[in-house]
């Protein structure tokens, strides 16, 4: 113990114990510091001279070789950075003026150019009753990345008079409060695409549906939308809304005065938007029936007579799943640029399997052994989330969804075929106010009707 105290003793105290006065110690320390500084300065000058002799101009901002990199090489690197994440590309352009001028600016083309879509970014539901336009945020909204768990805060005053309905490729589908007009909004560039009001769709709601004749309740059938959009070679954007509560699909362009409805109907379960198309599992009421998956392509423009108008193709059957392989309900999820089909293998809902849609279309009924570090969050909207150090509560190779027995949040481990609770607590009665684990905030993103209400779907 004495040795430890000695090593940790104050140097001034040691000098006093050795008989040196405090003033003598300060003079010697000052001299030592001067010698050290002088020695460091000499070494720094020698190093600078050596570097200048080997590579003249290095170390000065004006002649930095990175800043003077060939523009073609800068663009090549920038596109590779952009392939990973949009915000990394934004940071890349901020390095120096040359890199900024040599690369394309996302602003102004954030919607029409798919390379600039913030695909893996999702608006974070804050919980505690803090809806996006809450005064406490002062106009700022937080987003998180589903792959790396990073968070960013963006000032978006648009939420003061808009409500967010959906998110497609990271773009927000907004509804303006004043006239119910739909707007496609890029949260990081501010680019906006204005579309007609969905007010005219109310007239097409089947009056035999419960509450369809009520002036307020009928708008329920225009909610819970799943959105897809495509951009033509001429740069025309067409947005498609899957109104699965009505069994219809609506579509419009910025040049249209109102939304047009599909001439066909399809009762479907939890549609999925993927690469400009919609994928739907047809609702069935007999357990012994097979499950059919349909694909809805973007509207087709007429050529020649009737040019300038378009129609929505009828749903195309792309896969049929035998009832003895996967029982209803069937869930569609985008994961690593492909569609995964998940479902229960038995009516007791004791085990689950995951298939690739591409395998099912070729009638290969071989389940996926593992989905790696991904976890599938399943409800009205399905998400794939990567397990990482930033998201410690997310477990890879699992499926997170409500239990079919009591509604509690459970996770199924594909590797072991076992069930567990993702976190302490359970979901049984719906959204509540109060602190909750991040995994519940992620799960709330799967519930469109609560995602924008400032409530985390959680029950302690």
PAGUVEX-173877 format. One line per 4 residues: number of its first residue (from 1); their letters; for each residue x, y, z of C-alpha. Coordinates in Angstrom, 1 decimal. Last residue first. Example, Ala and Ser with C-alpha at 12.3 -4.5 7.8 and 13.67 -1.06 7.14 Angstrom:
! residues 2
2> sa> 13.7,-1.1,7.1  12.3,-4.5,7.8
END
This chain:
! residues 460
460> xxxx> -46.0,-3.1,-19.0  -48.0,-2.8,-22.2  -46.5,-1.3,-25.3  -47.6,0.1,-28.7
456> xxxx> -45.6,3.4,-28.4  -47.9,6.4,-28.7  -47.2,9.7,-30.4  -50.0,9.3,-32.9
452> xxxx> -48.0,8.9,-36.1  -47.1,5.2,-35.8  -50.4,4.4,-34.1  -52.6,3.9,-37.2
448> xxxx> -49.6,2.7,-39.2  -48.9,-0.2,-36.9  -45.6,-1.7,-38.1  -43.7,1.4,-36.9
444> xxxx> -45.1,0.6,-33.4  -42.8,-2.5,-33.5  -39.8,-0.3,-33.7  -41.0,1.7,-30.7
440> xxxx> -41.6,-1.5,-28.8  -38.1,-2.7,-29.5  -36.8,0.6,-28.1  -38.0,-0.4,-24.6
436> xxxx> -40.9,1.5,-23.1  -41.4,4.6,-20.9  -45.0,5.8,-20.6  -48.3,6.2,-22.4
432> xxxx> -50.2,3.2,-23.5  -51.0,1.5,-26.8  -53.0,-1.6,-27.0  -54.6,-4.1,-24.6
428> xxxx> -52.2,-7.1,-24.6  -48.6,-6.2,-25.5  -46.2,-7.7,-23.1  -43.6,-6.8,-20.5
424> xxxx> -39.9,-7.8,-20.3  -38.3,-8.0,-23.8  -38.4,-10.1,-26.9  -40.5,-12.8,-25.2
420> xxxx> -39.5,-16.3,-26.3  -40.5,-19.0,-28.8  -38.5,-21.9,-30.1  -37.8,-23.3,-33.6
416> xxxx> -34.0,-23.4,-32.8  -32.7,-21.6,-36.0  -35.9,-19.8,-36.8  -36.2,-18.2,-33.4
412> xxxx> -39.8,-16.9,-33.0  -40.4,-13.7,-31.1  -43.3,-12.7,-29.0  -45.4,-9.5,-28.3
408> xxxx> -48.5,-10.4,-26.3  -51.7,-10.6,-28.3  -53.2,-13.4,-26.1  -53.2,-16.5,-28.3
404> xxxx> -52.1,-15.5,-31.8  -49.0,-13.9,-30.2  -48.1,-10.6,-31.6  -45.1,-10.5,-33.9
400> xxxx> -41.3,-10.6,-33.9  -39.7,-13.1,-36.3  -36.1,-14.1,-35.5  -32.7,-14.7,-37.2
396> xxxx> -31.1,-11.7,-35.4  -32.2,-10.5,-32.0  -33.1,-6.8,-31.6  -32.7,-5.5,-28.1
392> xxxx> -29.1,-4.5,-28.7  -30.0,-2.0,-31.4  -26.8,0.2,-31.6  -24.6,-2.9,-31.2
388> xxxx> -26.4,-4.4,-34.2  -29.4,-6.6,-35.0  -30.7,-5.6,-38.4  -34.3,-4.8,-38.9
384> xxxx> -36.7,-6.2,-41.5  -40.1,-4.5,-41.5  -43.7,-5.6,-42.0  -46.7,-3.3,-42.1
380> xxxx> -50.0,-4.2,-40.6  -48.1,-6.6,-38.3  -44.7,-8.3,-38.6  -41.2,-7.3,-37.4
376> xxxx> -38.7,-9.6,-39.2  -35.3,-9.8,-37.5  -32.2,-9.7,-39.6  -28.7,-10.9,-38.5
372> xxxx> -28.8,-14.0,-40.7  -32.2,-14.8,-42.3  -31.7,-18.5,-41.7  -32.7,-21.9,-43.1
368> xxxx> -35.0,-20.4,-45.8  -37.9,-22.8,-46.6  -37.9,-25.1,-49.6  -41.2,-25.1,-51.5
364> xxxx> -39.7,-24.5,-55.0  -42.7,-23.9,-57.1  -40.9,-21.4,-59.4  -43.0,-18.5,-58.1
360> xxxx> -42.4,-20.0,-54.6  -38.7,-19.8,-54.9  -38.8,-16.1,-56.1  -41.1,-15.4,-53.1
356> xxxx> -38.4,-16.5,-50.7  -39.7,-18.7,-47.9  -39.8,-18.3,-44.2  -41.3,-20.9,-41.8
352> xxxx> -43.1,-20.8,-38.5  -43.9,-23.2,-35.6  -46.6,-23.4,-32.9  -49.4,-21.7,-34.7
348> xxxx> -51.9,-24.4,-33.7  -53.1,-24.5,-37.3  -49.7,-25.6,-38.5  -46.7,-24.4,-40.5
344> xxxx> -47.2,-20.7,-39.6  -46.3,-18.0,-42.0  -43.5,-16.0,-43.6  -43.0,-15.0,-47.2
340> xxxx> -39.8,-13.0,-47.9  -39.5,-10.5,-50.7  -36.1,-9.6,-51.9  -33.8,-6.5,-51.8
336> xxxx> -32.2,-7.5,-48.5  -35.5,-8.1,-46.7  -38.9,-7.0,-47.9  -41.7,-8.6,-45.9
332> xxxx> -44.9,-10.5,-46.9  -46.9,-12.2,-44.2  -49.3,-15.2,-44.6  -52.3,-15.7,-42.3
328> xxxx> -53.2,-18.4,-43.1  -51.4,-21.8,-43.1  -48.1,-22.5,-44.7  -47.0,-25.9,-46.1
324> xxxx> -50.2,-27.9,-45.8  -52.3,-25.0,-47.1  -50.3,-25.1,-50.4  -48.8,-21.7,-51.3
320> xxxx> -49.7,-20.3,-54.7  -47.5,-17.8,-56.4  -47.5,-15.0,-59.0  -51.2,-14.4,-59.7
316> xxxx> -51.5,-11.1,-61.6  -53.7,-8.4,-60.3  -55.5,-6.5,-63.0  -53.6,-3.7,-64.8
312> xxxx> -54.3,-0.1,-63.7  -55.3,2.1,-66.6  -53.8,5.2,-68.2  -54.7,8.3,-70.1
308> xxxx> -52.3,10.5,-72.1  -52.9,8.7,-75.4  -56.5,7.7,-75.9  -55.9,6.6,-79.4
304> xxxx> -52.1,6.1,-80.0  -50.4,4.7,-76.8  -52.2,4.2,-73.6  -50.2,4.5,-70.3
300> xxxx> -50.0,1.5,-68.0  -50.6,1.9,-64.3  -47.9,0.3,-62.1  -48.0,-3.6,-61.6
296> xxxx> -50.2,-5.4,-59.1  -48.7,-8.7,-58.0  -50.9,-11.4,-56.4  -50.1,-14.1,-53.8
292> xxxx> -52.6,-17.0,-53.4  -53.0,-19.0,-50.2  -54.4,-22.6,-50.6  -57.7,-23.4,-49.1
288> xxxx> -58.1,-25.8,-46.2  -58.4,-23.0,-43.6  -61.6,-21.6,-45.3  -62.0,-17.9,-45.0
284> xxxx> -59.4,-16.6,-47.4  -58.0,-13.1,-47.9  -55.8,-12.8,-51.0  -52.1,-12.2,-50.2
280> xxxx> -51.0,-8.9,-51.9  -47.9,-7.6,-53.6  -47.8,-4.0,-54.9  -45.3,-2.7,-57.4
276> xxxx> -42.8,0.2,-57.5  -39.8,-1.8,-56.3  -41.7,-3.4,-53.4  -44.9,-2.3,-51.6
272> xxxx> -46.5,-5.0,-49.5  -50.2,-5.6,-48.9  -51.6,-6.7,-45.5  -54.3,-9.2,-46.3
268> xxxx> -56.3,-8.9,-49.5  -59.9,-8.7,-50.7  -59.4,-7.8,-54.4  -61.7,-5.5,-56.4
264> xxxx> -61.4,-4.6,-60.1  -62.1,-1.3,-62.0  -59.2,0.3,-60.0  -60.0,3.7,-58.7
260> xxxx> -58.9,7.1,-60.1  -57.7,9.9,-57.9  -58.6,13.5,-58.8  -57.3,16.5,-60.8
256> xxxx> -54.4,14.6,-62.3  -51.1,16.3,-63.3  -49.3,15.2,-60.1  -50.2,11.6,-61.0
252> xxxx> -52.9,9.4,-59.5  -53.8,5.9,-58.4  -56.4,4.2,-56.2  -56.5,0.4,-55.4
248> xxxx> -59.6,-1.4,-54.1  -60.5,-4.0,-51.5  -62.1,-1.2,-49.4  -60.1,-2.0,-46.3
244> xxxx> -57.2,-2.8,-48.6  -57.0,0.7,-49.9  -53.7,0.1,-51.7  -52.6,3.6,-52.8
240> xxxx> -50.7,4.0,-56.1  -48.5,7.0,-56.9  -47.5,7.8,-60.5  -44.5,10.1,-61.0
236> xxxx> -43.8,11.4,-64.5  -40.1,11.7,-65.3  -40.4,11.0,-69.0  -38.9,7.5,-68.6
232> xxxx> -41.7,6.9,-66.0  -41.3,7.1,-62.3  -43.1,4.6,-60.0  -44.9,4.7,-56.7
228> xxxx> -46.1,2.4,-54.0  -48.2,3.1,-51.0  -50.0,0.9,-48.4  -52.9,2.6,-46.9
224> xxxx> -54.1,2.2,-43.3  -56.8,4.8,-43.8  -59.3,5.4,-46.6  -61.8,2.9,-45.2
220> xxxx> -61.7,4.7,-41.8  -62.9,7.8,-43.6  -66.4,6.3,-43.4  -66.5,6.9,-39.7
216> xxxx> -66.8,10.7,-40.0  -69.8,11.3,-42.3  -71.4,7.9,-41.3  -72.7,6.0,-44.3
212> xxxx> -69.7,3.7,-44.4  -70.0,2.8,-40.8  -70.1,-1.0,-41.4  -69.7,-1.7,-45.2
208> xxxx> -72.9,-1.8,-47.2  -72.3,1.8,-48.4  -69.4,0.6,-50.5  -67.0,3.5,-50.5
204> xxxx> -66.8,5.1,-54.0  -68.1,8.6,-52.9  -65.4,8.8,-50.3  -62.7,8.5,-53.0
200> xxxx> -63.4,12.1,-54.0  -61.9,13.4,-50.8  -58.5,11.8,-51.7  -57.2,15.2,-52.6
196> xxxx> -54.9,15.4,-55.7  -51.1,14.9,-55.6  -48.2,17.2,-54.8  -44.7,15.9,-55.0
192> xxxx> -42.3,17.4,-52.4  -38.5,17.7,-52.1  -37.4,18.7,-48.6  -34.0,17.0,-49.0
188> xxxx> -33.9,14.9,-45.9  -37.6,14.2,-45.2  -38.5,13.5,-48.9  -42.3,14.2,-49.1
184> xxxx> -45.0,12.6,-51.3  -48.1,14.7,-50.8  -51.7,13.7,-50.7  -54.5,16.3,-50.5
180> xxxx> -56.9,16.0,-47.6  -58.1,19.6,-48.1  -56.9,21.5,-45.0  -55.3,18.7,-43.1
176> xxxx> -52.7,17.8,-45.8  -52.1,14.1,-46.0  -48.4,13.0,-46.1  -46.8,9.9,-47.7
172> xxxx> -43.2,10.1,-46.3  -40.3,8.9,-48.4  -38.0,6.2,-46.8  -38.6,3.8,-49.7
168> xxxx> -42.3,4.1,-49.0  -43.5,5.5,-45.7  -47.2,5.8,-44.8  -50.0,8.0,-43.6
164> xxxx> -48.2,11.1,-42.2  -50.5,13.9,-41.1  -50.0,17.5,-42.3  -50.7,21.0,-40.9
160> xxxx> -47.9,21.4,-38.3  -46.1,18.3,-39.7  -44.6,20.4,-42.5  -42.4,22.1,-39.9
156> xxxx> -39.8,19.4,-40.5  -36.5,20.0,-38.7  -34.5,16.8,-38.9  -32.9,14.8,-36.1
152> xxxx> -30.8,11.8,-36.9  -30.5,8.3,-35.3  -28.2,5.5,-36.2  -29.4,1.9,-35.6
148> xxxx> -27.1,0.4,-38.4  -29.7,-1.4,-40.6  -33.1,0.0,-39.7  -31.8,3.6,-39.6
144> xxxx> -33.6,5.9,-37.2  -35.5,9.1,-37.8  -36.2,11.9,-35.3  -38.5,14.9,-36.0
140> xxxx> -37.8,18.5,-35.2  -40.5,21.3,-35.4  -40.0,22.6,-31.9  -40.1,19.0,-30.5
136> xxxx> -41.9,20.1,-27.3  -44.7,21.7,-29.4  -46.0,18.3,-30.6  -46.3,18.1,-34.4
132> xxxx> -44.8,14.6,-34.6  -47.0,13.2,-31.8  -45.5,13.2,-28.3  -48.1,11.2,-26.3
128> xxxx> -45.3,9.5,-24.3  -44.3,7.6,-27.4  -41.6,8.8,-29.7  -42.6,7.0,-32.9
124> xxxx> -39.3,7.1,-34.9  -39.6,8.0,-38.6  -37.9,5.3,-40.6  -34.7,5.3,-42.7
120> xxxx> -33.7,2.2,-44.7  -34.7,3.5,-48.1  -33.6,7.2,-47.9  -34.3,7.6,-51.6
116> xxxx> -31.5,9.3,-53.5  -30.7,6.5,-55.9  -34.4,6.3,-56.8  -34.2,9.6,-58.7
112> xxxx> -37.7,11.2,-59.0  -38.1,11.8,-55.3  -34.7,13.3,-54.1  -34.2,15.1,-57.4
108> xxxx> -34.4,18.7,-56.4  -32.0,18.3,-53.5  -29.8,15.2,-54.0  -26.9,17.3,-55.4
104> xxxx> -24.9,15.4,-58.0  -21.1,15.1,-57.4  -18.1,17.1,-58.6  -19.1,20.4,-57.0
100> xxxx> -19.3,18.8,-53.6  -16.1,16.9,-53.9  -14.3,20.1,-55.0  -15.8,22.2,-52.2
96> xxxx> -14.5,19.9,-49.5  -15.7,17.1,-47.2  -19.4,18.0,-47.3  -20.1,15.8,-50.4
92> xxxx> -19.1,12.7,-48.4  -21.4,13.7,-45.6  -24.3,13.8,-48.0  -23.3,10.4,-49.4
88> xxxx> -23.2,8.9,-45.9  -26.7,10.4,-45.5  -27.9,8.5,-48.5  -26.7,5.1,-47.5
84> xxxx> -24.8,2.2,-49.0  -25.2,2.7,-52.7  -24.5,6.4,-52.1  -21.0,5.5,-51.0
80> xxxx> -20.5,3.6,-54.2  -21.9,6.5,-56.2  -19.5,8.9,-54.4  -16.4,6.8,-55.1
76> xxxx> -17.2,6.9,-58.9  -18.0,10.6,-58.7  -14.7,11.4,-57.0  -12.8,9.3,-59.5
72> xxxx> -14.4,11.2,-62.4  -13.6,14.5,-60.7  -9.9,13.7,-60.3  -8.7,14.4,-56.8
68> xxxx> -7.7,17.9,-56.0  -9.2,18.0,-52.5  -7.7,14.7,-51.6  -4.3,15.9,-52.8
64> xxxx> -4.4,18.8,-50.4  -2.8,21.8,-52.2  -4.8,24.7,-50.7  -5.4,23.0,-47.4
60> xxxx> -1.6,22.7,-46.7  -0.2,19.5,-45.4  1.3,18.3,-48.6  2.7,21.2,-50.8
56> xxxx> 5.9,19.5,-51.8  5.9,15.7,-51.3  9.3,14.3,-50.3  11.0,17.6,-49.5
52> xxxx> 7.9,19.0,-47.9  7.6,15.9,-45.7  11.2,16.3,-44.5  10.9,20.0,-43.8
48> xxxx> 7.7,19.4,-41.8  9.4,16.6,-39.8  12.5,18.8,-39.1  10.2,21.7,-38.0
44> xxxx> 8.2,19.4,-35.7  11.3,18.0,-34.2  12.7,21.5,-33.5  9.3,22.5,-32.0
40> xxxx> 9.2,19.4,-29.8  12.7,20.1,-28.5  11.9,23.8,-27.7  8.7,22.8,-26.0
36> xxxx> 10.6,20.2,-23.9  13.3,22.7,-23.0  10.8,25.3,-22.0  8.8,22.8,-19.9
32> xxxx> 12.1,21.7,-18.2  12.9,25.3,-17.4  9.5,26.0,-16.0  9.7,22.8,-13.9
28> xxxx> 13.1,23.9,-12.5  11.8,27.4,-11.6  8.6,25.9,-10.0  10.7,23.4,-7.9
24> xxxx> 13.1,26.2,-6.7  10.0,28.3,-5.7  8.5,25.3,-3.8  11.8,24.7,-1.9
20> xxxx> 13.7,21.5,-2.4  14.4,19.5,0.8  13.5,16.1,-0.6  10.1,16.1,1.2
16> xxxx> 9.3,19.4,-0.5  10.1,18.0,-3.9  8.0,14.9,-3.2  5.0,17.1,-2.2
12> xxxx> 5.3,19.0,-5.5  5.4,15.8,-7.4  2.0,14.7,-5.9  2.1,11.1,-4.7
8> xxxx> 0.6,8.4,-6.8  3.8,6.4,-7.0  4.3,6.8,-3.2  0.7,5.9,-2.4
4> xxxx> 1.1,2.6,-4.3  4.4,1.8,-2.6  2.9,2.4,0.8  0.0,0.0,0.0
END
